[in-house]
């Protein structure tokens, strides 16, 4: 940990240095974000997961900057270029852009025109011109004419000198800093359709002739245009007004109007157009892309959180159907722990005879296995299968389940490991049923990108996306808690402090020795040392002799809770079950050097509802009857729907017609909405009005205005 970065990060994030230093120390010791935010509140001043992650990420960024800084110093020193002044400039560079500007004139280069001119001995001529004392360039260049060096005449010598000045102009750190600011302030994002690509690029026609200030372009539009360029449909240009860039350079390098100054002016113009502008355009593109990526990743992460924390049905016996027209629906019956009890194929959408037989099968299986709910995948034939099930009149909740990614799970290593002898489609049906029971436990088995709640997820920085999505999954898993005796390998992998290797060790120990009788028994797992136990224990739940093992109270606080119970004249079990037993506890009486009121408040809240699930209560959702395809929609209809994706420009809503409709940001509420996430979230049930149906393009326009949402 580099403690020198703490004051800078504290200032950037408007935190105290002590808070940043505490997080830095804990992260350096291997603590995870959820653990720090929940169990180390006194050290961090009760920072939440967002703040803790921001500190962690900034520490890593600055560590990378330090690494690059050291590499540059080593390179300069090895080549004998490291003066005291240059060292000071490198060591004090505040960011990567400034650091690279300082290094640029000194970095090893390919043989540029300027490099060849220097090899021919034209540096003194370039310096003489740059002095701009009103001297005649022809006279200055005369002594440098040398056919043996490839300088056949005066124009050749002057051209070489201008090449040197042009490169010096483009590499001047002061000019680059000012020009970089100009690109950001005055740059424009200009998009044109590539010649002959009008028909092939119809998807991008909104940007065939687009011109917008760089500072105003939203992330989703930038990413769309970058994608269009990558596919060869669009050509993009990111530049400020050319004359303004030239004026910056002239003011820095050109003095007077003499003939030598005119040579300098020509060199400066060449350096700006040929070298500086393309270089800064590339850099600015990277900045725009990074900013757009960050916003898209933020949206994706928020959507994923909403999906992972969707209300669970809980441990109920479920009949699950993976619908299909031609191949029929794959039916599975799962017990309350999600174990497969039975599977079959039925044909509810073909002939009347097969439909009748399918009805008998479903009814008989529901009775035989005492089924408590029915889950139906929302893909092809989903609405038709739902209608068939509802017509049976069974006294059971029926739920359409988002099956995005289920086919990917079916072919995954995890599915093959659990069901090596089952067909892919049967595995998919199992996954649909389990998603209804516990969305989080099932969705952690998938690559989050396959779930379909992102925005340009394949175009953004993949390392950054993986990091953000892993943070979200880890946060959700640790917030909900994990039963160590029933959790899958994939779910245990995301427990704070475990990871893939220790999760495998936990499962292996459980398989060999049976269920863990207590949290303390986890210490017997091979490789699970004190630090991993400290990180993981609070998230893991064990239902056994120790009542606190099934709660989020960390084992390091068990002694404190027992003391509370003794002081109240009760047992710990009575403290958990009897509100009157807890009523007399005064948290201030238990404040000590290492535990303060924030942690005590968490402990008391947990004692009130031990092991409580933070997710909302499950309620079965039903789409409008008689509306199963886009052809059934009419403008003016009001329909129930579920938000499936939230973007910066609006939200997509499933109304049960196999194609999501768009609620544009302007239609989200009866007021101005800056960010759709203020109004809607993935998984939220909404009532929408149909305002547009475009059958040729398969587009549906929806509105929440006037319907009470977000008003």
N, C-alpha and C positions, 0 to 999 in steps of 0.2 A: 504493500500500500504506500503510495506517495502522498504523505501528509501535506505537502506544499500545495496540492490541488484543492484541498478542502475549502479554504477561504474563497477561491474563485467559484467553485460549485455552489457554495452557500449564497454568494451574491447573485449568481445566475438564477437560482431557484427560489430566492427570497426565503432562505432558511438560516438557522444559526450555524456557526462553524461547528459547535459541539454536536448538533444533530447529524451533520454530514460526516464528521469524524467517527461518530458512533456507528453509523451504517457502514462506512468504509471498513472499519475494524471488524465488524461482524461478517461482512461479505468476504473479507480476506481470510477469515477463519472457516469459511465454507458454509455459512448460514444462507438459507434460501429466503427469497422475498416474503412468502407467506409466513414463515417462522418469525422473521424479524418483525413484521407488521403486527402479528398477533401476540407473540410471547416476549417481546423486548421493548415494550412501550415506554418504560421508564428511561431506558438508555437513549431512545430516539425521539423522545418528546411526543409519543403517540403518532408518528408518521404512518400514513396508510400505504398500501401496496404500490399505488401509483408513484408516490414520492420516493419510496425506497428503490423502486425499479429505475426511476429517473436518475437517482444518485449513482446506482450501480452502473448504468449505461454510460453516464458521463465520465465516470472514473475509467471505464474501459476505453472510451474515445481519447481521453487525455493520455492514457498509457500508450496507446497506439501513436499518438503525436510525439510522445517522448522517444519512442522507439525509432520513429522516422528521423527525429532530430539527431539522435545519436548516430544513425547510419550516415546522415549528411556530414556530420562533424568528422567521422572516421574517413569518409571518402575525400573530404578536403584535406585532411591531415596527410593521408597516404600520398596525395599528389602534390604536397608542398604548397598548398594554396591557403592554408588556414592562418590568417593574420589575427591579431588580437581584436581588431575591429569587426572582422567577419565572424569570429567566434561569438562575440557579444550579440551581434545581430541575429545569429542563428538561435542562440540560447534564449533570447527575449522575444522571438517571433510568437505572437499570441495564438495563431491558428495555422492550419495546414496551408491555406492559400498564401498567406504572408511568408511562411517558411519556404514554400516552393518558389515564390518570387525571388527571394534572397538567393536561393541556390541556383536558379535558372541560368544566370550568366556564367556560372562556374561548372555546371554539370557536363560530363562527357557528351559530345555531340557527334552525330554523323557529319559527313563532310558537306556542310552547307555552302552556299555561295559566299557567305561572309567568311567562313573558315578558309576557303580556298584563297580569298583575297588577302587574308592575314598571312597565309603561307607565302604569298608573293610579295610580302613586305609592304603592304599598303596601309598598315595601321597608322604610321606617321602622317600620311596624306589625309586620312579620315580625321585625325585629331586636328590637323591644320585647318581643314574646312570647318570643323565644329567650333573652332575658336572664333570664326566669323568677324575677322578684323578688316573686312572689306577688300581682301586681296583677290587677285585674278586667279580663278581655279585652273585656267590653262597653264599659267606660269607655275603654280604649285605642283601640278601634275607632271610637268615636263621631265623632271629628274627621275621619275618612277617608270618611264617608258623603257621596257626591256623585253625584246622579242623572245629571249631565251626563257623568260618567266611567263610567257603567254600574254604579255602586255605590249601589243604591237603598236599602239598609238595612245594619244592623250585621252580620247573618249573611253578606251578600255580601262585605263588607270582610274579615271573618274568614276566609271561604272562600278569598279571593284570597291572604291572608297565609299560609294553610296550604299553598296551592299552591307559593308561593315556598319555604317551609321543606321541603316534600316534595322539590322538585327539588334543593335544596341538600343534603339528606340523601343522595339517590341519587348525587350527583356528588362527594361528599366523598372525597378520595383515601385518607384513613386508613381510613374505613369500607369503601370498596371493596376495599382490600387485605385486610382481615380477612374480609370476606364472601367474597371470591374463594377464600381458603384454606378457609373453611367449606364452600363448594360442592364443593371437591375432596375434603376429608376426610369430609364427612358427606352429600354428595349421593347421590341414588338415581336409578337409571335405570329409569323406569316405562314399560311399554309396554302399550297396550290395543288391541284390534281395533276398527276403525272400524265404526260401525253399518251393518249390511247387507252387510259385506264378508267374512263368514265363509267363504262358498263360494268366492268369487273369490280369496281370499287363503290358500288351503289350504297353499301353500308356506311361509307364515309362521306356521302355527298354533302352533308352539312358543312364540311370543312374543305370543299373543293376550291373555295375562294374566301379565305378567312384572314382577318387582320385584327389583332387584339393586343392591348398593352400587356406586357409580360407580368406586371404586378397584379393584374386583374384576373388572369386566367385561372379557373378552378382546377383542382387536381384531376378530376375525372376527365375534363376536356383535354388537358395536356396528355394524359395517358392514352386517350383515344387517338389523338393525332400522332403520337409516337408509334402507336401500333400501326396506324395507317402508313406511316413512313417505312416501318420495318417490313410491311407486306408489299412495298413498292407502289402503293396507290398514291401517296401524298409526298410532296417535297416540302420541307420545312426550312425556315430561316429565322434565326433569333438574333436580331441586331438593333442597336439604337440608330438614330439618324446619323448617317455617315459623316456629315459635316461637323456635327458636335464632337465626334471622336477625333477627327482631324484637328479641330480647334484646340482640344485638350493637349494634343501632342505638340502642335505648333507653339502654343504658349509655354510649353516646358523646354523646347529645344531651339526654336528659331528666334534669333535676335537680329533685327535690322533688315534691310532690303538689299544689301550688297550682293554681288555675284556669288560669293562663297555661301552667303545665307540662302540664296536661291537653290544652291546644290543641296544644302542641308534640308531645306523645305521639301525638295523632291524626294530625298531619302526618307524623311519622316513620313510622307504620304505613302510611299511604297511600303515602309515598315508597318504602318497601320493597316493598309488594305491586304497585304500579302501575308503578314505574320501575326500581328497583334489581334486583329478582329477575328480571324478564324480560331486562334488559340482561345480567346475569351468566349467565343461562341460555344466552343466545345465545353469549356468550363461552366458556362452558364446553363447549357443544356443539362449538364450533370447536376447542377444545383436545382434546376426546375424538376428534373426527374427524381432527385432525392426527396424534395419536398412533396411531390405528388405521391411518391412511393410511401412516405411516412404517413400521409393522410389516408391513402388507400388501406394501408396496414392497420391504422387505427380503426377505420370503419369495419374492416374484416374482423378484427379482434373483438370489437363491441358486439357485432352480430353473432360471433361464435359464442361469446359469453351468454347471450340471450338464449341461444339454442341449447347449450350445455346445461343451463340452469332451468330448463323448461320443467314444469310440474310433473313429477313422477306419479304413475298410478300406484306404485308400491308393490309389495310382495303379494301378488294375487295370481290365481291360475288363469292363464290367458290362452285363447285360441287365436292364432295368427294366420292371416291369409296374404300371400304374395300373388296379386291378381294377374291374369293373362287371358287373352281371347282364345287364340288358337290352341295354346298348350294347356289351358286351364289354370286354375288357381292352386298354388302349392299351400297345403294346409298343415300347420303344426300345432300341437298342444304342449304347453309348457307348464311346469309346476310353479309354485310361488317363488322358488329360487332361480327360475329361468332354465331349469333342466328339461331336456326334450323327453316327452312322454309318448308321443305318437305323431306320425306324419302320413299324409295321403295327398292325392290329387283329386280335385273336384272340377266340374265344368258347369258353373252357374250362368254362363252367358251364351250358351250355344242353343241346343234344341230344348223344347219344353220338357221332354223326358229326362234329359240329363240335368236340367235345372231342378226338376222335382227330386231326382236322386240326390243331387247335391244338398238340397234342403234337408232331406232325411238324414244325411251323413252329419251335417253340422248340428242338427238338433240332437241326434243320438250322442255325439261326442261331447256336447256341452253337458248333457245329463250324466254320461258315464264318468267324466272327469271333474264334475262339479265346477265347470268353468265360470269365472267371475267377470270376465270382460273379453271383448273381441277386438283385435287390432287388424286393420286392413291397410296395405300399402297404397299410397296415393298416386302411383304411376299408371301405366296403361291398364285400362279396365277397372280402375279403382272405384270410380263413382258408380259404375254399373254393379260391381260386386257389393258395394255398400248398400245400394238399393235392394239387391237380392237379400242381404242379411237382415235388413230392417223389415222387409216383408214377412220374414219368418215369425216376427212378433215375440222374439225371445226377451225375457225381462232382464237384459244385460246391457251395460254401457257399450256402445259401438264407437270406435274412434278411427278416423283416417290418420295414418302415421306417415310423416315425411320419410320417404325411403331413399333420399339422395345418398349415394355412396354405398347402399346396401349390396349392390352387385360387386363393388370393389372389396368389401369385407368378405363376401362369399368366396372369393378366390385368394384371400390373404392367407399368410402362414398361420395366423391365429385361428382362423376358421378351419383350416386343414388339420391343425393340431387337435382341435376339440372334436371335429366331426370328419375324420379321415375317410369314412366310407359313405358319406352322404353326398347327394347331388348338390351342385352349386345353388340351384333354386330352392332346395329345402333349407340350406344354410341361410339363404336370404330371408326366408319366412321366419326362421328362428330370430334373426336379427331384428325384424320388424316387431315381433312380439316383445322382445326384450327392450326395444326402444320405448315402447309404451310403458313398461314397468319401471324403467330407470334410464332415461335418455343419456345421462352423463356416463353411467357405467358402460353403455354400449357404444356411444360415439367416440370414447377415448381409443377404441380399437382402430379408428380410421385416421388416415392422413386428413387433417382439417381442411386441406384444399379441395378434397373431393366432396365436401358436404354442401357446397354450392351457396355459401352466404357471403362471398367476397366480391370485390370489385377489381377487375383486371389482376386477379391474383397470380396469373402466370406471367405477367409483364413486370411485376415489381421485384425489388431486391429480394432474392430468395432466402438469403441468410437472415436478413432482417425480419422477413415474414415468419420464418421458422422460429426465430427467437420470440417474437411477439405472441405467436399462437401457442407456443409451448408455455409461455408465461400464463396465458389465459387458462389453458387446460389445468396447469398446476394450481393456479389460484382457485379454480372452481372445485377441483378434487379435494383440496385441503380445506376449503370452506364448508363443504358438505360433510366430509369425513368418510372413512372407508372401514368397513367391517373386514378385519384382517383374515377372518376364517372363511369368508365367502367371496372375497374380491378376486377378480381375474388378474392374471399376470400384467396385462396392459394397464389396468386401473392402478395396481400397486406401483407400477413404474413411475407414475406421476406424484406419488406421495413424497412430500418434502424429505430430503435426505436419503431416499432410496435409489432411484434410477434403475436401469435395466438389470444390472448384475445383482444388486441386493434384492430386487423384486423376485428374481429367479430363485435366489437362495431362500427367501421367505416361503415361496410356494413349495420348493423342494423339501424344506423342513416340515411344512404343514402336511404334505403328502406322505412323508415318511413317519411322522410321529403323531399325526392327528391334529385336531384343532388346538390353537393356543389357549391355555386356560387363563392367561393374564397378559397384560402388557409387559410385565417384567420378564415373562418367558421369551420375549423377542430377543433378549440379550443372548440367548443360546444359539441364535442363528449364526452360522459360520460367516465371518466377515463383517457382521453388523456390530461395529464398535460403539463406544460411548457417544461420539459425536453424531453418528447416524441415528442412534437411538434418541438422542436429545432432539434432533430435527423431526423425526418421524412420529414419535410417540403420541403427541397431541392430536395428530390427524387420524391415527389408527384406533378403531373401536374393538373392544373385546367384551363380550357379554359373559361374565363369570362371577366369581365370588367377590371381587372388588368392584363395588358399584361405580366408582369414579372411572374405571377402565372403559366404560361405555359412554363417557362424556368427553368434552373438549378440554377439560381441566388437565393441565400438563402434570405428569408424575412428579416433577420437581416441586409442585405445590400441594401434593397430597397431605404432607405433614401439616401444612397451614389449615387445610380444610378439616383435618381431624382435630386440630386445636379448636377451631370454630365449633365443631360438634361437641367437644368436651365442655367448652365454655357455656354452651346452650343446654348442657345436660342431656344430650341426645346422641344417637349413633349417626354415622355418616349417611346410612340408608334413610333414617328418619329425616335428616336434614334435606335430603333430596326429595322426599315424598310429602313433607308437611310444611306448608307455607308458614304456619304459625311458629314453627321451630326456627325458621330463617328470619322472622320478623324482628327479632331482638338483636340481630347481628349489626354492629356498628363498624363499617369498613375502616373508619379512621383509627379504630383500636388495633388494627393489624398492620398499619403502615410501618415499614422498617427500612433499613438502609438499602435493601435490594428489591423491595416491592412497594409500589405506590398505589394511589387511588385508581388509576386507569386499569391496572391488572386486577385489583380487587373488585372493581365494578364488573369486569368480564367474568370473574369467578362466580360472583353472586348471581349474575344473569344465567350462567350455565347451570348452577345449582337449581335454579327455578325451572328450567326446561332442559334437563341433561340430554346431550346428544341430539338436540333438535335439528331438524332439517331446515335450512334457510330458504329452500325453494317454496314457491307458492303451492297452495292446495290444488290438486288435480280436479278438473271438471271436464266432462266429455263435451266435445264440440261437434256441431253438425252443420254442414253446408245447406243451402236452400234446396228444397226438394224441387225436382223438375228442371234444374239448371245443371247440366252435366257437360256441355260443350260450348264453345265460343258462339256457335250458331244460336244457342238458346238465349243469349244476352240481348237486352234492348236498352237503349239510352233511357235513363230515368229510373231504372231498377235500383232498389236498395237491397244489398245482400250482405250476409255475414261473411267474414273472411279472416284469414290468418296472415300476419306479416311474415314474409319469408326472407326478405333481404332489405337492408337499409343502406342507401348510398347518399352521397352529398347532394344529389339532385332530386331525391325523393325516396319512395319506398315501394317495394313490390309486394303485392297481396295476392294470395291464392284464394279464389272464390269458388274453386271446385270444378274448373272447366279445362284442366290439364295445361293451362297457360296462365302465368301470373300477369295481373294487370299492374300498371304503373300509376301510383299517386304522385304526381309531380309535387315538388316542394311547395309550389304556390297553391296546391289544393289540399294541403295537410291540415289546415286549421283556419278558423275565422280571424286570424291575425297573422302578422308577419312571422315567418319561421326562418331563422338563420341556419339552424342545423336540424335536419330531420330527426336526429337522435333525441332532440328535446321532446318530441311528440310521440314517436313510435319506437318499438323495439322488436327484434326478431322473436316470433312466437306469440306476440300479442294478438288477441282477438279484437277485431274492429268491425264496424258497420260501415260499408262504403256505398257510394252511388255511382252507377255507370254513366260516364259522360261522353265516351267515344268507343265505338267498335269498328275497327278497321280489318275486315275479313281478309282482303287480299294480302295484307302484310302480317296478319295474325296478331294485331296489337289491340290492347284494351286500355282505355283511359278511365281512371277512377278518381273519386273525390271523397274527402272526409269533411268537407266544408258543410256547415249547417247540420251536422250530425252529432255535434257535441264533443268531438275528439279534439283535444288540445286547445280548446277555446279558452 
